């Protein structure tokens, strides 16, 4: 079966299942689908941001990069 055929089967299966639900559960199913779509959007937006770069500049003369890594681990632990 092709991917298009599989997608059609999934869509038809979902439609049949939705038809069997009472109205209040159809609303709940729709809300759940909206939730899943929002989750996908959040994952796509979560690209690495480098706006923190240089944030530890004040410590570069006090610590080596390894010491800074250890310090950061300590700070995160608090």
C-alpha positions as CSV (number, residue, x, y, z in Angstrom):
1,X,0.0,0.0,0.0
2,X,1.3,3.5,-0.9
3,X,1.7,6.2,1.7
4,X,-1.2,8.1,0.1
5,X,-3.4,5.0,0.6
6,X,-2.2,4.6,4.2
7,X,-3.1,8.3,4.9
8,X,-6.5,7.8,3.4
9,X,-7.1,4.8,5.6
10,X,-6.1,6.7,8.6
11,X,-8.3,9.7,7.7
12,X,-11.3,7.4,7.0
13,X,-10.7,5.5,10.3
14,X,-10.6,8.7,12.3
15,X,-13.7,10.0,10.6
16,X,-15.6,6.8,11.4
17,X,-14.4,6.9,15.0
18,X,-15.5,10.6,15.3
19,X,-18.9,9.8,14.0
20,X,-19.4,7.3,16.8
21,X,-18.6,9.8,19.6
22,X,-21.3,11.8,21.4
23,X,-21.1,15.6,20.8
24,X,-19.2,16.4,24.0
25,X,-16.5,13.8,23.2
26,X,-16.2,15.2,19.7
27,X,-15.4,18.5,21.2
28,X,-12.8,16.8,23.5
29,X,-11.3,15.0,20.5
30,X,-11.0,18.3,18.7
31,X,-9.3,19.9,21.7
32,X,-6.9,17.1,21.8
33,X,-6.0,17.5,18.2
34,X,-5.5,21.2,18.8
35,X,-3.1,20.3,21.7
36,X,-1.1,18.0,19.4
37,X,-0.8,20.6,16.8
38,X,0.4,23.2,19.3
39,X,3.0,20.6,20.6
40,X,4.3,20.3,17.0
41,X,4.6,24.0,16.6
42,X,6.5,24.3,19.9
43,X,9.0,21.7,18.8
44,X,9.6,23.4,15.6
45,X,10.3,26.8,17.3
46,X,12.7,25.4,19.8
47,X,15.8,26.2,17.9
48,X,19.0,26.9,19.8
49,X,19.3,30.6,20.7
50,X,22.6,32.1,21.3
51,X,21.4,35.3,22.9
52,X,23.2,34.3,26.1
53,X,26.6,34.3,24.4
54,X,29.1,36.5,26.3
55,X,26.9,36.3,29.4
56,X,29.8,35.1,31.5
57,X,32.3,37.7,30.2
58,X,32.9,39.1,33.7
59,X,34.3,35.8,34.8
60,X,36.8,35.1,32.0
61,X,39.7,36.5,34.0
62,X,38.8,34.7,37.2
63,X,38.2,31.2,35.8
64,X,39.3,28.9,33.0
65,X,36.6,27.5,30.7
66,X,36.7,24.2,32.5
67,X,36.3,26.0,35.9
68,X,33.4,28.0,34.4
69,X,31.7,24.8,33.3
70,X,32.0,23.4,36.8
71,X,30.8,26.7,38.3
72,X,27.8,26.7,36.0
73,X,27.0,23.1,37.1
74,X,27.1,24.2,40.7
75,X,24.9,27.2,40.0
76,X,22.3,25.1,38.2
77,X,22.3,22.7,41.1
78,X,21.1,25.5,43.5
